[in-house]
Amino acid sequence: MSVSIRHPLLLLLLLTDGVGADLSSPPLQPLSELEVTPSCSLERLCDTTTDLESRLAEVTARLDRLQRRMDSRLGETEPIPPYSAAVRDCSDLPAGSASGVHLLRPELGRPVPAYCDLTSAGGGWTLLLRRADIRPRRDFYLGWHEYKWGFGELDAEFWWGLENLWRLTSLLDRRYELRVDLEDFDGGRRHALYQGFRISSEEDGYRLSAENYTGDAGDSLSYHVGQRFSTKDRDHDSHGVKECANIFKGGWWYKSCFKSNLNGQYLSGETPPKSYGVVWDEWLGINYSLKMVEMKIRPTKKL
């Protein structure tokens, strides 16, 4: 991603000593030292112009290198939004935008990168989760901190983050629908659609709300409605004995324990009768691990 010189903060960083070894080129000569007077010759003026163009190209190259470093540290640096703060979810992107990673600002605060699906079923979708046959495998058996803030690569397997999801679905002037796209290892595809999707704050355990299922995959999410999110280090399930997240190696709105487990272990098709995989029970059963899963949301109503 290239960055223009509209961003003076980046330019200032480039001209200091703390940018990093890979950007430690010799400092630029101050422009004030380039003497250009009315009496200078045409040849000298041309040389000065060439020198300025060379220095501008060097600054642009440094900006590009710094932006690549920023892009590689997802969640660790504050990205610079290419669009206005009005882009709260992917449905707000300008017409003609391409599917891929964009910067959103769900509310006042730091903008966050998200993957936008702008083609499927009318487009406008903000992705929350992707599981797919991509190597190296991404470990989803992680703790509360990782599920809160998100992990993975937005163009590969990832979990967007419960905090981002709460910030987005808690907007008072929008209501969201959730679409779950599923694919098996034989090329079969199904989907499930839910209205009124949102989650509560961390203080309430990121409790799940969704209703009015439609689709052809079967309803494997309504069982989990009202549940708080559980991870291997924070047990919120309703099982009296088991800790579902530790048994089934994932993070989810476990109840006692699940009808769906989209953050389970990535396996291949039929699995041993332990239900450890990426599961949507109402389609292929609890012992079938799916090849591909995407969870995505878009607003159905903007007040």
Buried (B, 14 or more C-beta within 10 A) or exposed (E): EEBEEEBEEBBEBBEEEEBEEEBEEEEEEEEEEEEEEEEEEEEEEEEBEEEEEEBEEBBBBBBEBBBEBBEEEBBEEEBBBEBEEEBBBBBBBEEEBEBEBBBBBBEEEEBBBBBBBBEBEEBBBBBBBBBBEBEEEBEBBBEBEBBBBBBBEBEEBBBBBBBBBBBBBBBEEBBBBBBBBBBBBEEEEBBBBBBBBBBBEBEEBBBBBBEEBEBEBBBBBBBBBEBBBBBBBBBBBEBEEBBBBBBBBBBBBBBEBBBBBBBBBBBEBEBEEEBBBBBBBBBBEBBBBBBBBBBBBBBEEEE
